Every structure is written in structure tokens, then in C-alpha cells.
Amino acid sequence: MQKRTLGRTGIEVSLLTFGCGAVGGLMTKGEPADQLDAVRRALDLGITFFDTAPLYGDGASETNLGRILQELKPDILLGSKVRIAPQQRGDIAAAVSDSIEQSLRRLQRDHVDLLQLHNPITTAGDDWDITPQEVLDQVAPAFERIKRDGKARFFGITAFGDTGELHRVIDAQAFDSAQIVYNLLNPSAGGPVESGFPGQNYEGLLERATSAGMGTIVVRSLAGGALSGDEARHPLGMPLVAPIGSGKDYATDVRRARGMASAAEKADCADLVELAIRYVASNPAVSTLQVGIATVDQFLGAAAAVNRGPLSAEVLAEIAAVQAGYAGDGL
């Protein structure tokens, strides 16, 4: 498995991350034996980075991953997150401290390698959103205290929210990494998009983060599963997946994904999923990418796609032409 450097941290991470989220559902609702098998197979493939969060299955993901890591005792890099609840905004430092303590208990570890803020960052900072000022004045110092206590090595943000405010946080260079939405249906983080583009415009976030010395962790590589081209959901997965940054709804995303079939054929991809994964991996500004999985076979397929290497310039040009048509496709 190819490795890339995670920004200024200097650590090398596998190009494919083992994501433990609830969208796929394996690590939140799967059978313990299947979870163990998936992690063991990932390690055999050279996967070095595992990503989880308290939010995933209300702690189930961390608990299940912790049980497996305790059994296998692998040499890996582990990332988790902190999500500040609206009622915790009065004492963000205490919320961060309490969250990491609970995460470490579930994970059965004394530290994580990467601790990430899991709130969207917006101007208004309403409800679960948080403002850039709060992030820089309160979250960053709280994370620094966690680092001094030896409970986390590096810090990151989840780059959802208002693009201008995300730029402000990135430019402050207070964090080491950013989780960024980037996929076939929403390529905006990789550069400019056509006028009238239907999704959230995260224009240039990959380059912005890289220029600030941050590692980039691409999430929603499969647009929550829509890039399979099939609306059917696996029983372990989330039954409803709200688009993050892409179309107006999941069904629209699926219809747009099917429009990539010609590009997948030209690239000799087994399916749309392979095309989607190789598209993300083709961008050198991506440090690592993750996909949601419900089965071991889905993860093995993702690893095989990454290992096939980048797409050709000809295929990327065809993809760009399809993407340019999203603004006027009527969906």
C-alpha cells in the first residue's frame, strides 16, 4: 500500500485509511468476528491509519476498535474526534477534556495520534456549528493542553461548513490536518468548479490546506455510497444518508454517479466505486482517503482500487466534462 506524508506531522500514512464510521456500519453494527477479520486483513494490506469518533454509533465504533486493537496490538496510527455540543459551548476546554478521556477508555489506549474537531465551522456558529473565533481561541488551546498531557500527538479539523471561515482557520496554521470532502460528484476542494455548480463549493481546500502544511484526509470519497450508482443500502449502513457538499439528495447523487459509467469503462474499472476511489487517489494533494464499509469485501475492493494507481489524463478529462454538466443537468 502506497504511503504519503500527513502534512507537517512528518508521519507517513497509508493512502487508504480504515474508516470506522456509521455510514458503512461495519464497525458500529457488524459482528465482532467480521470486525476483527476486516481489521486484520487491513493490517495485512499495509493499512496504517485508522479513523474513528465518539459520534459513530454513540461510542460503539471506538469500543469495537479498542477491543480489536487490544487483541491484535498492531503498530498503527489512530485518529479520533471531539464534537462540542451546544450546551458545552460555555466551557469548551472541559468538553474537550471529558471527550478525550471517554474516547481513550473506549479505545483502551493512553493516547491517540490525531485528535480532530468534529463540528462544522461557520460564521453563525448555530446549534452544532462552531465559529472560527471559538476554534482558534478555545478549541486550539484546549487541544494543546491535551497534547502537553500526552493524550494526543497532533490535531485536526473536519473541514465542513462555510468555505471562507474554513480558510480562516486553515490559514492560522493552528492545526495539523483537515478532513475534506472531495469526490467525483463534488470536486470543488480540488480547484474551481463551473458557475452554478449544485453542491457546496469547497473551492481550493486541498491546495489551501497543503500550503498551510496540513495533512489532508479525504472523506465522503464515495459520497456516502451514492457513487456505487445504486440507491440500495446495506443492512448495516445508515438507512438514510444526507449529502455532505454534493447534490440536493441521495437519489440525485446516485443519478449523477451513473453518468460516470463511460469514464469507468474507459479506465477499465470494475465498477463506479473503483473509478471514484482512483479519482481521489489521483490527486497528489490528498494525504489519505477513507471510504465507508459494511463488509470485508468492500474494504478489500477499495484497497485494490487504490493499488491500481492514478487515472490517466484522458479519463480525468472525460470526468471533468461530466462534472461541468452538473450545473445544468436539471437534477
DOKOL-51822 format. One record per residue (C-alpha): x, y, z. Coordinates in Angstrom, 2 decimals, decimal comma, always signed. Example, Ala and Ser with C-alpha at 12.3 -4.5 7.8 and 13.67 -1.06 7.14 Angstrom:
<pts>
<pt east="+12,30" north="-4,50" up="+7,80"/>
<pt east="+13,67" north="-1,06" up="+7,14"/>
</pts>
This chain:
<pts>
<pt east="+0,00" north="+0,00" up="+0,00"/>
<pt east="+1,40" north="+3,39" up="-1,02"/>
<pt east="+2,11" north="+5,85" up="+1,79"/>
<pt east="+2,02" north="+9,64" up="+1,80"/>
<pt east="+3,18" north="+12,20" up="+4,36"/>
<pt east="+0,49" north="+13,73" up="+6,55"/>
<pt east="+1,50" north="+17,36" up="+6,23"/>
<pt east="+3,77" north="+18,95" up="+8,80"/>
<pt east="+3,42" north="+15,99" up="+11,14"/>
<pt east="+6,05" north="+14,20" up="+9,09"/>
<pt east="+4,35" north="+10,86" up="+9,74"/>
<pt east="+3,61" north="+8,57" up="+6,83"/>
<pt east="+0,10" north="+7,21" up="+6,47"/>
<pt east="-1,31" north="+4,61" up="+4,12"/>
<pt east="-3,04" north="+6,20" up="+1,14"/>
<pt east="-6,18" north="+4,32" up="+2,19"/>
<pt east="-7,46" north="+4,88" up="+5,74"/>
<pt east="-9,58" north="+2,31" up="+7,57"/>
<pt east="-12,68" north="+4,38" up="+8,31"/>
<pt east="-14,78" north="+3,23" up="+11,26"/>
<pt east="-17,82" north="+5,42" up="+10,66"/>
<pt east="-21,52" north="+4,66" up="+10,77"/>
<pt east="-22,29" north="+5,27" up="+7,08"/>
<pt east="-20,98" north="+1,81" up="+6,15"/>
<pt east="-21,74" north="+0,42" up="+9,58"/>
<pt east="-19,30" north="-2,48" up="+9,92"/>
<pt east="-17,56" north="-1,06" up="+12,97"/>
<pt east="-20,74" north="+0,17" up="+14,63"/>
<pt east="-23,22" north="-2,65" up="+13,98"/>
<pt east="-21,25" north="-5,51" up="+12,47"/>
<pt east="-20,49" north="-8,89" up="+14,00"/>
<pt east="-17,37" north="-8,89" up="+16,20"/>
<pt east="-15,76" north="-11,66" up="+14,12"/>
<pt east="-16,30" north="-9,68" up="+10,91"/>
<pt east="-14,89" north="-6,54" up="+12,50"/>
<pt east="-11,80" north="-8,43" up="+13,65"/>
<pt east="-11,36" north="-10,02" up="+10,23"/>
<pt east="-11,62" north="-6,64" up="+8,48"/>
<pt east="-9,02" north="-5,00" up="+10,70"/>
<pt east="-6,68" north="-7,99" up="+10,42"/>
<pt east="-6,99" north="-8,00" up="+6,61"/>
<pt east="-6,39" north="-4,26" up="+6,51"/>
<pt east="-3,19" north="-4,65" up="+8,51"/>
<pt east="-2,04" north="-7,40" up="+6,15"/>
<pt east="-2,58" north="-5,00" up="+3,24"/>
<pt east="-0,36" north="-2,34" up="+4,82"/>
<pt east="-3,06" north="-0,05" up="+6,19"/>
<pt east="-1,51" north="+2,07" up="+8,94"/>
<pt east="-4,15" north="+4,71" up="+9,74"/>
<pt east="-7,48" north="+4,05" up="+11,48"/>
<pt east="-10,10" north="+6,76" up="+11,95"/>
<pt east="-12,98" north="+6,71" up="+14,44"/>
<pt east="-15,06" north="+9,11" up="+16,56"/>
<pt east="-17,35" north="+9,16" up="+19,62"/>
<pt east="-20,23" north="+10,09" up="+17,32"/>
<pt east="-20,01" north="+6,84" up="+15,37"/>
<pt east="-22,60" north="+4,53" up="+16,88"/>
<pt east="-22,68" north="+6,61" up="+20,09"/>
<pt east="-19,26" north="+5,26" up="+21,11"/>
<pt east="-19,71" north="+1,77" up="+19,61"/>
<pt east="-17,08" north="+2,33" up="+16,92"/>
<pt east="-14,42" north="+3,31" up="+19,46"/>
<pt east="-15,38" north="+0,44" up="+21,76"/>
<pt east="-15,23" north="-2,14" up="+18,98"/>
<pt east="-11,99" north="-0,82" up="+17,55"/>
<pt east="-10,48" north="-0,68" up="+21,02"/>
<pt east="-11,35" north="-4,31" up="+21,66"/>
<pt east="-9,69" north="-5,38" up="+18,39"/>
<pt east="-6,58" north="-3,27" up="+18,89"/>
<pt east="-6,20" north="-4,71" up="+22,36"/>
<pt east="-6,28" north="-8,20" up="+20,89"/>
<pt east="-4,03" north="-7,62" up="+17,88"/>
<pt east="-1,74" north="-4,94" up="+19,36"/>
<pt east="-0,71" north="-3,60" up="+15,94"/>
<pt east="+1,67" north="-0,71" up="+15,29"/>
<pt east="-0,78" north="+1,79" up="+13,79"/>
<pt east="-1,70" north="+5,45" up="+13,73"/>
<pt east="-5,07" north="+6,17" up="+15,33"/>
<pt east="-7,32" north="+9,19" up="+14,92"/>
<pt east="-10,46" north="+10,10" up="+16,84"/>
<pt east="-12,50" north="+13,25" up="+17,32"/>
<pt east="-14,20" north="+15,69" up="+19,67"/>
<pt east="-17,65" north="+17,11" up="+18,99"/>
<pt east="-18,70" north="+20,10" up="+21,07"/>
<pt east="-22,40" north="+20,01" up="+21,98"/>
<pt east="-24,37" north="+23,29" up="+22,02"/>
<pt east="-24,74" north="+23,14" up="+25,81"/>
<pt east="-20,96" north="+22,74" up="+26,20"/>
<pt east="-20,05" north="+25,99" up="+24,47"/>
<pt east="-19,67" north="+27,76" up="+27,81"/>
<pt east="-16,66" north="+25,62" up="+28,73"/>
<pt east="-15,11" north="+24,18" up="+25,60"/>
<pt east="-11,89" north="+23,19" up="+27,38"/>
<pt east="-13,80" north="+20,98" up="+29,80"/>
<pt east="-15,80" north="+19,45" up="+26,94"/>
<pt east="-12,61" north="+18,57" up="+25,05"/>
<pt east="-11,01" north="+17,09" up="+28,16"/>
<pt east="-14,05" north="+14,99" up="+29,03"/>
<pt east="-14,45" north="+13,75" up="+25,45"/>
<pt east="-10,86" north="+12,56" up="+25,03"/>
<pt east="-10,93" north="+10,81" up="+28,42"/>
<pt east="-14,06" north="+8,88" up="+27,40"/>
<pt east="-12,58" north="+8,07" up="+23,99"/>
<pt east="-9,36" north="+6,72" up="+25,49"/>
<pt east="-11,32" north="+4,48" up="+27,86"/>
<pt east="-13,32" north="+3,04" up="+24,98"/>
<pt east="-10,23" north="+2,64" up="+22,83"/>
<pt east="-8,24" north="+1,12" up="+25,71"/>
<pt east="-5,28" north="+3,37" up="+24,90"/>
<pt east="-3,40" north="+6,13" up="+26,67"/>
<pt east="-3,30" north="+8,45" up="+23,64"/>
<pt east="-4,40" north="+8,95" up="+20,05"/>
<pt east="-2,13" north="+10,09" up="+17,26"/>
<pt east="-4,62" north="+12,56" up="+15,82"/>
<pt east="-7,43" north="+14,37" up="+17,63"/>
<pt east="-9,86" north="+16,20" up="+15,34"/>
<pt east="-12,62" north="+18,74" up="+15,90"/>
<pt east="-15,84" north="+17,20" up="+14,58"/>
<pt east="-18,04" north="+20,31" up="+14,38"/>
<pt east="-18,81" north="+22,24" up="+11,17"/>
<pt east="-17,16" north="+25,67" up="+11,17"/>
<pt east="-19,48" north="+28,52" up="+10,16"/>
<pt east="-19,93" north="+32,25" up="+10,51"/>
<pt east="-23,07" north="+31,98" up="+12,64"/>
<pt east="-21,95" north="+29,08" up="+14,81"/>
<pt east="-25,56" north="+27,97" up="+15,32"/>
<pt east="-26,58" north="+24,72" up="+17,01"/>
<pt east="-23,76" north="+22,16" up="+16,46"/>
<pt east="-21,76" north="+24,56" up="+14,29"/>
<pt east="-18,86" north="+26,47" up="+15,78"/>
<pt east="-17,29" north="+29,80" up="+14,81"/>
<pt east="-13,68" north="+30,29" up="+13,68"/>
<pt east="-13,10" north="+32,50" up="+16,71"/>
<pt east="-14,17" north="+29,72" up="+19,06"/>
<pt east="-11,99" north="+27,26" up="+17,17"/>
<pt east="-8,87" north="+29,40" up="+17,35"/>
<pt east="-9,38" north="+30,98" up="+20,79"/>
<pt east="-10,78" north="+27,98" up="+22,69"/>
<pt east="-10,51" north="+24,67" up="+20,82"/>
<pt east="-6,88" north="+25,08" up="+19,73"/>
<pt east="-5,61" north="+25,91" up="+23,27"/>
<pt east="-7,67" north="+23,04" up="+24,71"/>
<pt east="-6,09" north="+20,68" up="+22,19"/>
<pt east="-2,64" north="+21,99" up="+23,13"/>
<pt east="-3,31" north="+21,07" up="+26,75"/>
<pt east="-4,29" north="+17,58" up="+25,65"/>
<pt east="-1,00" north="+17,37" up="+23,77"/>
<pt east="+1,01" north="+18,51" up="+26,81"/>
<pt east="-0,73" north="+15,81" up="+28,83"/>
<pt east="+0,44" north="+13,21" up="+26,31"/>
<pt east="-3,07" north="+12,21" up="+25,23"/>
<pt east="-2,75" north="+13,27" up="+21,58"/>
<pt east="+0,19" north="+13,90" up="+19,29"/>
<pt east="-1,39" north="+16,05" up="+16,56"/>
<pt east="-4,61" north="+18,00" up="+15,93"/>
<pt east="-7,00" north="+18,43" up="+13,06"/>
<pt east="-10,34" north="+19,84" up="+11,93"/>
<pt east="-13,25" north="+18,46" up="+9,97"/>
<pt east="-13,47" north="+20,94" up="+7,11"/>
<pt east="-17,25" north="+21,18" up="+6,77"/>
<pt east="-19,12" north="+24,49" up="+6,94"/>
<pt east="-18,52" north="+27,90" up="+5,38"/>
<pt east="-15,58" north="+27,83" up="+2,99"/>
<pt east="-14,37" north="+31,31" up="+3,86"/>
<pt east="-14,35" north="+30,50" up="+7,57"/>
<pt east="-12,54" north="+27,24" up="+6,90"/>
<pt east="-9,90" north="+29,20" up="+5,00"/>
<pt east="-9,51" north="+31,46" up="+8,03"/>
<pt east="-8,88" north="+28,52" up="+10,35"/>
<pt east="-6,55" north="+26,81" up="+7,89"/>
<pt east="-4,54" north="+29,98" up="+7,32"/>
<pt east="-3,98" north="+30,35" up="+11,08"/>
<pt east="-1,87" north="+27,15" up="+10,89"/>
<pt east="-3,03" north="+26,07" up="+14,34"/>
<pt east="-3,96" north="+22,55" up="+13,22"/>
<pt east="-2,03" north="+19,72" up="+11,60"/>
<pt east="-4,69" north="+18,15" up="+9,38"/>
<pt east="-8,07" north="+18,67" up="+7,75"/>
<pt east="-10,76" north="+16,17" up="+6,81"/>
<pt east="-12,03" north="+17,38" up="+3,43"/>
<pt east="-14,97" north="+16,40" up="+1,22"/>
<pt east="-13,68" north="+15,57" up="-2,24"/>
<pt east="-15,19" north="+13,14" up="-4,73"/>
<pt east="-16,40" north="+12,64" up="-8,28"/>
<pt east="-19,67" north="+14,43" up="-7,51"/>
<pt east="-18,07" north="+17,34" up="-5,67"/>
<pt east="-14,54" north="+18,06" up="-6,94"/>
<pt east="-14,57" north="+21,66" up="-5,69"/>
<pt east="-11,94" north="+21,08" up="-2,99"/>
<pt east="-9,52" north="+20,29" up="-5,81"/>
<pt east="-10,00" north="+23,59" up="-7,63"/>
<pt east="-12,56" north="+25,85" up="-9,33"/>
<pt east="-15,93" north="+24,45" up="-10,42"/>
<pt east="-18,35" north="+25,65" up="-13,07"/>
<pt east="-20,68" north="+28,53" up="-12,29"/>
<pt east="-23,95" north="+27,17" up="-10,97"/>
<pt east="-22,34" north="+24,04" up="-9,53"/>
<pt east="-25,10" north="+22,38" up="-7,48"/>
<pt east="-23,13" north="+21,29" up="-4,41"/>
<pt east="-21,35" north="+23,07" up="-1,57"/>
<pt east="-18,42" north="+24,94" up="-3,06"/>
<pt east="-15,34" north="+24,00" up="-1,01"/>
<pt east="-13,15" north="+25,59" up="-3,66"/>
<pt east="-9,43" north="+25,00" up="-3,25"/>
<pt east="-9,47" north="+23,49" up="+0,25"/>
<pt east="-6,96" north="+20,78" up="-0,68"/>
<pt east="-4,41" north="+23,25" up="-2,00"/>
<pt east="-5,11" north="+25,70" up="+0,82"/>
<pt east="-4,54" north="+23,07" up="+3,48"/>
<pt east="-1,43" north="+21,73" up="+1,77"/>
<pt east="+0,03" north="+25,23" up="+1,50"/>
<pt east="-0,56" north="+25,68" up="+5,24"/>
<pt east="+1,41" north="+22,50" up="+5,93"/>
<pt east="-1,67" north="+20,48" up="+6,88"/>
<pt east="-2,23" north="+16,86" up="+6,02"/>
<pt east="-5,41" north="+16,18" up="+4,04"/>
<pt east="-7,77" north="+13,33" up="+4,88"/>
<pt east="-10,43" north="+12,95" up="+2,20"/>
<pt east="-13,83" north="+11,84" up="+3,46"/>
<pt east="-17,02" north="+11,05" up="+1,57"/>
<pt east="-14,89" north="+9,60" up="-1,24"/>
<pt east="-17,98" north="+7,62" up="-2,30"/>
<pt east="-20,46" north="+10,40" up="-1,45"/>
<pt east="-21,94" north="+8,31" up="+1,34"/>
<pt east="-22,33" north="+5,34" up="-1,01"/>
<pt east="-24,01" north="+7,18" up="-3,88"/>
<pt east="-21,00" north="+6,63" up="-6,12"/>
<pt east="-21,85" north="+2,95" up="-6,23"/>
<pt east="-24,59" north="+4,05" up="-8,63"/>
<pt east="-27,14" north="+2,12" up="-6,57"/>
<pt east="-29,71" north="+3,54" up="-4,14"/>
<pt east="-29,92" north="+0,27" up="-2,18"/>
<pt east="-28,37" north="+0,39" up="+1,29"/>
<pt east="-26,61" north="-2,44" up="+3,10"/>
<pt east="-28,47" north="-3,50" up="+6,28"/>
<pt east="-25,51" north="-2,41" up="+8,44"/>
<pt east="-25,29" north="+1,01" up="+6,84"/>
<pt east="-27,18" north="+4,16" up="+7,69"/>
<pt east="-30,64" north="+3,82" up="+6,10"/>
<pt east="-30,68" north="+7,48" up="+5,10"/>
<pt east="-27,57" north="+9,40" up="+4,09"/>
<pt east="-27,82" north="+13,15" up="+3,79"/>
<pt east="-25,43" north="+14,51" up="+1,15"/>
<pt east="-22,46" north="+16,42" up="+2,52"/>
<pt east="-21,47" north="+19,03" up="-0,02"/>
<pt east="-22,84" north="+17,21" up="-3,07"/>
<pt east="-26,38" north="+17,10" up="-4,53"/>
<pt east="-29,74" north="+18,04" up="-3,08"/>
<pt east="-30,47" north="+14,47" up="-2,01"/>
<pt east="-29,06" north="+10,94" up="-2,16"/>
<pt east="-31,15" north="+9,89" up="-5,16"/>
<pt east="-29,82" north="+12,84" up="-7,15"/>
<pt east="-26,27" north="+11,89" up="-6,27"/>
<pt east="-26,89" north="+8,32" up="-7,46"/>
<pt east="-28,26" north="+9,54" up="-10,81"/>
<pt east="-25,23" north="+11,76" up="-11,30"/>
<pt east="-22,92" north="+8,89" up="-10,40"/>
<pt east="-24,40" north="+6,76" up="-13,18"/>
<pt east="-23,32" north="+9,45" up="-15,62"/>
<pt east="-19,71" north="+8,42" up="-14,93"/>
<pt east="-20,20" north="+4,94" up="-16,44"/>
<pt east="-18,39" north="+5,80" up="-19,69"/>
<pt east="-15,36" north="+7,10" up="-17,79"/>
<pt east="-15,28" north="+3,94" up="-15,68"/>
<pt east="-15,30" north="+1,83" up="-18,84"/>
<pt east="-12,54" north="+3,91" up="-20,42"/>
<pt east="-10,42" north="+3,48" up="-17,29"/>
<pt east="-11,06" north="-0,27" up="-17,32"/>
<pt east="-12,53" north="-0,02" up="-13,83"/>
<pt east="-14,51" north="-2,91" up="-12,42"/>
<pt east="-17,27" north="-0,53" up="-11,33"/>
<pt east="-18,06" north="+3,06" up="-10,39"/>
<pt east="-16,66" north="+2,54" up="-6,89"/>
<pt east="-13,22" north="+1,78" up="-8,31"/>
<pt east="-13,40" north="+4,87" up="-10,50"/>
<pt east="-14,40" north="+7,04" up="-7,53"/>
<pt east="-11,57" north="+5,79" up="-5,34"/>
<pt east="-8,91" north="+6,07" up="-8,02"/>
<pt east="-10,14" north="+9,59" up="-8,83"/>
<pt east="-9,44" north="+10,76" up="-5,28"/>
<pt east="-6,14" north="+8,88" up="-5,10"/>
<pt east="-5,03" north="+10,52" up="-8,36"/>
<pt east="-4,78" north="+13,92" up="-6,66"/>
<pt east="-1,27" north="+14,36" up="-5,18"/>
<pt east="-2,64" north="+16,88" up="-2,66"/>
<pt east="-4,51" north="+14,05" up="-0,92"/>
<pt east="-2,57" north="+12,55" up="+2,00"/>
<pt east="-5,03" north="+9,72" up="+2,61"/>
<pt east="-8,63" north="+8,83" up="+1,78"/>
<pt east="-11,29" north="+6,79" up="+3,51"/>
<pt east="-14,47" north="+5,02" up="+2,50"/>
<pt east="-17,40" north="+3,73" up="+4,50"/>
<pt east="-17,61" north="-0,06" up="+4,58"/>
<pt east="-20,23" north="-2,60" up="+5,60"/>
<pt east="-18,27" north="-5,73" up="+4,65"/>
<pt east="-14,72" north="-7,01" up="+4,48"/>
<pt east="-15,05" north="-7,42" up="+0,72"/>
<pt east="-15,90" north="-3,74" up="+0,31"/>
<pt east="-12,68" north="-2,79" up="+2,05"/>
<pt east="-10,63" north="-5,25" up="+0,03"/>
<pt east="-12,14" north="-3,75" up="-3,12"/>
<pt east="-11,20" north="-0,25" up="-2,01"/>
<pt east="-7,62" north="-1,33" up="-1,33"/>
<pt east="-7,39" north="-2,99" up="-4,73"/>
<pt east="-8,65" north="+0,21" up="-6,37"/>
<pt east="-6,03" north="+2,33" up="-4,64"/>
<pt east="-3,31" north="-0,10" up="-5,64"/>
<pt east="-4,27" north="+0,14" up="-9,32"/>
<pt east="-2,86" north="+3,64" up="-9,33"/>
<pt east="-3,98" north="+7,00" up="-10,71"/>
<pt east="-6,34" north="+7,56" up="-13,61"/>
<pt east="-4,98" north="+8,67" up="-16,97"/>
<pt east="-5,16" north="+12,28" up="-18,16"/>
<pt east="-7,65" north="+11,17" up="-20,82"/>
<pt east="-10,01" north="+9,66" up="-18,24"/>
<pt east="-9,67" north="+12,68" up="-15,92"/>
<pt east="-10,59" north="+14,95" up="-18,84"/>
<pt east="-13,73" north="+12,92" up="-19,54"/>
<pt east="-14,67" north="+13,08" up="-15,86"/>
<pt east="-14,19" north="+16,86" up="-15,84"/>
<pt east="-16,55" north="+17,18" up="-18,80"/>
<pt east="-19,26" north="+15,23" up="-16,97"/>
<pt east="-18,74" north="+17,31" up="-13,84"/>
<pt east="-19,06" north="+20,52" up="-15,84"/>
<pt east="-22,52" north="+19,43" up="-16,90"/>
<pt east="-23,84" north="+19,16" up="-13,34"/>
<pt east="-24,74" north="+22,85" up="-13,26"/>
<pt east="-27,35" north="+22,43" up="-15,96"/>
<pt east="-28,40" north="+18,80" up="-15,70"/>
<pt east="-31,80" north="+19,61" up="-14,22"/>
<pt east="-31,44" north="+17,21" up="-11,30"/>
</pts>
